[in-house]
Amino acid sequence: MKSWQIVRLVAGIFILLSLALGTPGSPVFVSQWWLAFTAFVGINLLQSALTRWCVMETILRKLGAERGC
């Protein structure tokens, strides 16, 4: 996988997990504060789209992930 694919995969997993943990009707509900983590991931995705720079992608490339186009 290329670094940009890993970023999107991890972001999707984080969003789904935090929604499951933060939505009161969920069987794995913990606290509504998990929805703040969902917002944090969304803000980071927005920031990376506007600035064309993503911290996680930089870290992944340093760890050896292949750079994508």
N, C-alpha and C positions, 0 to 999 in steps of 0.2 A: 504494500500500500504506500501511496505517496503521502507526504506530510499533510497536505490539505485534506485528503480523505480521512486521515486519522482525526484531525481536528473536528471535522463535521460529525464523524462517528461518535467521538467522545462527547461533543456538545449535545447530540441527540440523546445519548444515554443519560447524561446529567439532567437534561430537561425532563425526560420521562420519569426518571427516578425521583427527582425533587417534586414533581407533580403528584406522584403516587404517595410520597411521604407527607405532602402538605395539603392534600384535598381531604376534607373531613369524611366524605363518603367512601374513601378508599379503605380496603381491609388492612393495609399496612400504614395507616395514618399515624403520624407521630406528633407533628405540630404544624400550624399554619405558617410558621416562620420559614419552613422549607420553601415556600413560594418566593421568598426573597432571593433564594439561590437561583430559582428559575429566572427571575428578573436580572440577576447578576450575569448569568450566561447570555441572556438576550442582549444586554448592554454591551458585553464584550464582542458578540457577533456583529452588532451594529457598528461599534468602534472599528473593528478590523475591516469591515466593508468600506467605511469612509476613509480610513487612513492607509489601507492596504498593508497593515502591519499587525501581526498577531503574536503575542508573547508565546503562546503554546506551540505555534508552528516553529518559532525560533528555537525553542527548547528541543522539540522533536528532531529538528535538523542537526542540532549539536549531539543528540543521542544516536544519530546515524540514519534517520528516516530519509528516504529519497525525496528530493525537492520536486514539486510538481509544477505544472504550467499554469 
